[in-house]
């Protein structure tokens, strides 16, 4: 004789009415929409690349996901910032140096040094038939709470080499919207950007 207690009977599931099912789907949709709105309001934002200054890393029209959660700018990061003044579009550039660092550029050989060390720039695009200069005198020391930024496409980038940009060429860290986390479009290039 088997003395194990019998499993309790499960109550039969009630059939869901179409109105109840529609309400459940609407509730899921509303919660999802609120989560997406909160995500893009407080944690990330979308932006587009404008102009050729970041070629061949990024091209005009590509969509980027930018995050500023606990972000502290680091040399080599691709950032998005809002310039005070003429531009209404967010600007995409690469951080070259942060406050207190010393930047030197040899425009003959295109050698970039930060704190006396040559920076390896596999992403850099330079047309050597152009001789670009700067209205800055080098070496320069990046002021407190500022960044020295440049576009990867050095011949076609208005950046910290010009004193007309930001604060005598430097970007105030408070203008930084965040670091580029992902390239969203085109879909075949979806992923992290370096």
C-alpha positions in Angstrom: 0.0 0.0 0.0 1.4 3.4 -1.0 1.3 6.0 1.9 2.5 9.0 -0.1 0.1 11.9 0.0 -1.7 12.6 -3.2 -0.6 15.7 -5.0 -3.1 18.6 -4.5 -5.3 19.2 -7.5 -4.5 22.3 -9.4 -7.4 24.6 -10.1 -8.4 24.7 -13.7 -7.1 27.7 -15.6 -9.6 30.3 -16.4 -9.8 31.2 -20.0 -8.7 34.8 -20.6 -11.3 37.1 -22.3 -10.2 39.1 -25.3 -10.5 42.3 -23.3 -8.3 41.0 -20.5 -5.7 39.8 -23.0 -5.8 43.2 -24.7 -5.3 44.9 -21.3 -2.3 42.7 -20.5 -0.7 43.5 -23.9 -1.4 47.2 -23.4 0.2 47.1 -19.9 3.3 45.4 -21.3 3.5 48.0 -24.0 3.2 51.0 -21.6 5.8 49.6 -19.2 8.2 49.0 -22.1 7.6 52.5 -23.4 8.3 54.0 -20.0 11.5 51.9 -19.6 12.8 53.1 -23.0 11.9 56.7 -22.3 13.7 56.6 -18.9 16.7 54.8 -20.5 17.1 57.5 -23.2 16.4 60.4 -20.8 18.8 59.5 -18.0 21.3 57.0 -19.2 21.9 57.1 -23.0 21.1 59.2 -26.1 21.2 58.8 -29.8 23.1 61.0 -32.2 24.2 61.1 -35.8 27.6 61.7 -37.3 27.7 65.1 -39.1 30.6 65.8 -41.6 33.7 63.9 -42.6 35.9 64.7 -39.6 35.9 61.1 -38.2 36.5 59.1 -41.4 37.5 56.3 -41.8 36.3 55.4 -38.3 32.8 56.9 -38.6 30.9 58.3 -41.6 28.3 61.0 -42.0 24.8 59.8 -41.2 25.8 56.9 -39.0 23.7 56.6 -35.9 25.5 56.3 -32.5 24.5 55.3 -29.0 26.1 57.6 -26.5 26.3 57.1 -22.7 27.5 59.4 -19.9 26.9 57.1 -16.9 29.8 57.5 -14.6 31.9 58.7 -17.6 35.3 60.2 -17.1 37.0 61.2 -20.4 40.1 59.1 -21.3 42.5 59.7 -24.2 41.5 57.6 -27.2 37.7 57.7 -26.4 35.4 58.9 -29.0 33.1 61.5 -27.5 30.1 63.6 -28.4 30.0 67.1 -27.2 27.9 70.2 -27.7 29.9 73.3 -28.7 28.9 76.6 -27.3 28.2 79.0 -30.2 27.8 78.3 -33.9 26.9 74.6 -34.1 23.5 73.2 -33.2 24.5 69.6 -34.0 26.4 67.4 -31.4 30.0 67.1 -32.5 31.9 63.8 -32.6 35.7 63.8 -31.9 38.4 61.7 -30.3 39.9 62.6 -26.9 43.7 63.2 -27.4 44.5 64.6 -23.9 42.9 65.5 -20.6 43.6 68.2 -18.1 47.3 68.7 -17.2 48.6 66.7 -20.1 51.0 68.3 -22.6 50.3 67.9 -26.3 52.8 68.4 -29.1 52.3 68.0 -32.8 55.0 67.9 -35.5 53.1 68.9 -38.6 55.9 67.9 -40.9 55.9 64.2 -39.8 52.4 64.2 -38.3 53.8 62.9 -35.1 51.6 63.5 -32.1 53.0 63.2 -28.6 51.2 63.5 -25.2 53.4 64.0 -22.2 56.5 63.3 -24.3 55.3 59.9 -25.6 54.4 59.3 -29.2 50.7 58.3 -29.6 50.0 55.3 -31.7 47.1 56.3 -34.0 46.1 53.4 -36.3 42.7 55.2 -36.8 44.3 58.4 -38.1 43.7 59.5 -41.7 46.1 62.1 -43.2 46.5 63.3 -46.7 50.2 64.1 -46.8 49.8 66.3 -49.9 48.2 68.9 -47.6 50.4 70.8 -45.2 48.2 71.6 -42.3 49.2 73.9 -39.5 47.6 75.3 -36.4 47.0 78.7 -34.9 48.1 77.1 -31.5 51.8 77.2 -30.4 53.0 73.8 -29.4 53.5 72.2 -27.0 50.3 73.1 -25.2 49.2 72.1 -21.7 45.5 71.2 -21.4 43.8 73.5 -18.8 41.9 72.2 -15.8 38.5 70.6 -16.6 39.2 70.7 -20.4 40.0 68.3 -23.2 42.1 68.4 -26.3 40.2 66.7 -29.1 40.8 65.9 -32.8 39.0 64.3 -35.6 40.5 61.1 -37.1 40.4 62.6 -40.6 43.0 65.2 -39.7 42.8 67.2 -43.0 39.1 67.7 -42.7 38.5 68.3 -39.0 37.9 71.5 -37.1 39.2 70.6 -33.6 41.4 71.6 -30.8 44.2 72.6 -33.2 42.2 75.8 -33.8 41.8 78.4 -31.1 38.4 79.3 -32.6 37.1 76.0 -31.1 35.8 76.0 -27.5 38.0 77.7 -25.0 41.1 78.6 -27.1 40.8 75.2 -28.8 40.1 73.2 -25.6 36.7 71.7 -24.9 35.2 72.2 -21.5 34.3 68.8 -19.9 30.9 70.1 -19.0 30.1 70.2 -22.8 30.6 66.4 -23.1 27.4 64.6 -23.7 29.1 61.2 -23.3 31.2 58.5 -24.9 30.2 56.7 -28.0 29.2 53.1 -26.9 27.8 51.6 -30.1 27.4 52.3 -33.8 23.8 51.4 -34.5 23.7 52.0 -38.3 24.4 50.8 -40.9 23.3 47.4 -39.5 26.2 45.6 -41.1 28.7 47.7 -39.0 26.6 47.5 -35.8 28.8 47.2 -32.7 31.4 48.9 -30.5 33.5 51.7 -32.0 37.2 52.1 -31.4 
